[in-house]
Amino acid sequence: MSSRAQTITFRTQEYVSKQHGDDRIDMYVTEPAGGVRQTTGFMLLIHGWGNDGREDYAAESEWYADRYDLVVTRVEYRHSGREAHHPAEGQSWDVPYDWSKLQTIDCLRAAWNTLLRYPGLDRSRLYLWGGSQGGQLGAQCMIFAPHLWAATVLVSGLYIPMPHTEAERLGFAMDGRETGQPTMHWACGDGPEITGAELDIRNPYRNAHLLPKAVPVTLIHGTMDLTVDIKHSIFFYARLKGMGRNVSFFAVHGGGHSLSGAEFEDENNRFKATVKYADVLLRDARRTRVEVLPAKPVRIPVTRGIYEVAFTQDGPTLSSLLPN
């Protein structure tokens, strides 16, 4: 791990960590090389399913921290990376995977603990970056905590979680081709399909109306992504655009899931594409009147009930208001 990244342990919701044996998980915090100033903002950088949070995106975090004057936090969310280390199988992910319900709380608590640690950060400059499963988690963070963010960059994300039969019906033909299994089935295993309220709370496309109205969203996706079909970004973009949101979409011609294979060299990985398409955004985007601890919880209607995200001194907490 980069010597510039500090490992900070914090408590999350409803989880027993494989690393710590209790409800603690880790985040990795990188400060700008020039130090933290009054102008310094914050980026929550969310890796994909299976990435090791200590190592993946470490170099990118340093670059973002220095270029954009940001404290950058990566989070070791549950069921992934070190939290899902299986030495015998040589894999770093759990199956079944929660699929971005309480992982979102892990991410938001990392953001919350960073803001506690750096009370002097410029809170008009709170940014999200997510890649792959991190793209879905980034969209979820905007829905669960719409009051925080000034800008969001989401790359190769999955925004419409659905059973394989539905993916086939809608023509999401590339989903899971690289793995040989439908994406959602690959992550969730052979158990019962996620349905009803449990699917609704994980679905950024369905809940897109809850995203903050004026906050710019940049979507980037490769046209040859064989893990997550580009239609996820196309459908999400169309829905947000139809709602009058400030959204941009960039299709990377020939790019796979990591954007490798792209026709143009200046966008043939996620870092290069971010700099190409979101450089000005991450430098200049601002949000006024940021309320870190809103008095009222965020309410997310789902089938036959409501989920609620409360913000207290303990951090964001998700609760279900569903009938028994």
Sequence and secondary structure as in RCSB ss.txt:
>XXXX:A:sequence
MSSRAQTITFRTQEYVSKQHGDDRIDMYVTEPAGGVRQTTGFMLLIHGWGNDGREDYAAESEWYADRYDLVVTRV
EYRHSGREAHHPAEGQSWDVPYDWSKLQTIDCLRAAWNTLLRYPGLDRSRLYLWGGSQGGQLGAQCMIFAPHLWA
ATVLVSGLYIPMPHTEAERLGFAMDGRETGQPTMHWACGDGPEITGAELDIRNPYRNAHLLPKAVPVTLIHGTMD
LTVDIKHSIFFYARLKGMGRNVSFFAVHGGGHSLSGAEFEDENNRFKATVKYADVLLRDARRTRVEVLPAKPVRI
PVTRGIYEVAFTQDGPTLSSLLPN
>XXXX:A:secstr
  TTEEEEEEE SS   TTTSSSEEEEEEE  TT   TT EEEEEE  TT  TTTTTHHHHHHHHHHHTEEEEEE
  TTBGGGG BTTTTB B SS   SSHHHHHHHHHHHHHHHH TTS TT EEEEEETHHHHHHHHHHHH TTT S
EEEEES       HHHHHHTT TTTTTTTTS HHHHHHTTS    HHHHHTT TTTTGGGS SSS EEEEEETT 
SSS THHHHHHHHHHHHTT  EEEEEETT  TTSTT SSGGGSSHHHHHHHHHHHHHHH   SS  SS SS EEE
EETTEEEEEEEETTEEEEEEE   
